[in-house]
Structure formats: C-alpha cells, structure tokens
C-alpha cells in the first residue's frame, strides 16, 4: 500500500472510535505543541501537525490507535500488522 492509503485507513479506523483526525498548522501557535488526542466540547479530536511527513503521521496515529480495543474490528491486514508492530513497541518501552 502507498503511504497515503495507509494514512487514510488509519484515519478511517480512528473514525470507528469516534475520533476525528484534523490536520493543523501547529507552528503558528507560539508555544511548543505536539500532535495528539484531546477532547473538544465532549468530542474526541486528534490534532495532527500538517507539516509532518506522511511516514511520521502514520507512526504517530498508529501509536495512538494501538491503545484502543481493535481486536474485534475488521481491519485490513496491512493496517492490522502496523498496529501490532506499534503495540509491541509500546509494550517494550
């Protein structure tokens, strides 16, 4: 799969958890901020720095999604493999 397709699949998976992924320019905030999950008006929002490379976006979003129970969801094999690798890395750290 192309990186753009992988990223889109991860964003679609986030939607299944009722998380909206929003890409924002975090450089203009004036303070040091990082991509991550937050709650805005009771809704889950994942704010992604739009200046990150596609590979970094995949890494960041996949790392967060491993924290959610996805074992019972249908996920295409390529995405499931990414999540499993990230889960192992998270457990090891």
N, C-alpha and C positions, 0 to 999 in steps of 0.2 A: 504494500500500500504506500501511496505517496504521503509525505508528512502532513500535507493539508487535509487529506482524507482522515488520517489518524486523529488529528486535532478536532475535526468536525465530529467524528464518532465519540470522542471524549466529551465534547460539549453536549452532544445528544444524550449521553449517559448521565451527565450532570442534570439535565432537564428531567430525567426519570426520578431523580432525588429532589425535584422541585428547587433546583439551584439554577439561577440564571447566570450565564457567563457574560461579562461585559468587559470589553477591551477599552482601557482608558489611558490617556497620556499622564503617567504618574510623575513625569519630570517637572511639570509645572506647578506642583503642589507647594513647593517652597520648603518642604520637610522631607526627610528620608522615609519613604514608604515602600512596601513590597506588595507583590501580588498575593491575594489570599481571600479567604472566605469571611464574610461578615453578614450581619442582619441589618436590613434597612426596612423600616416600617413593617416589621414582622415577617419579611420575606428574605430567603437566603440569596445572597448575591456573591458571586465570585468575581472579584475585580482583578483583571489581568493587565499587566503593563503591555501596551501595544507595541512598545519598542523592543521587546524580547524577540529572539529568533524563534522560528517555528519549533525547532527542536527543544528549546528551553521552555516554551509554552506547553508542549506535550509533557515534558518532565514535571513541571510544576503542577499542572492539572491532574495528571495521573497519580502523583504522590498524594494529593488531597483525596482523590476518589477511592484510594485503597482503604480509607478509613470508614467507608460506608459499606453496609452489607449488600454485596452484589452477587453472592454465590447463587442465589435462586433466580437471577435475571438472565435472560438470553443476551449474551454479548458476543459479538463476532470473535472468532478465535484469536485473531491478531491483537485485538484490544485486550482480551482476557489475559493473553500472555504478557502484555506490557504491565497490566495491573498486578499480576502475580509476581513479576520481577521486582516491581516497586515495593510490593508488600514484604518481600524477603529482605530488601534493602532497609526498609523501615524497621523491621524486627531486629535486624543485626546492628542497628545504630543505637 
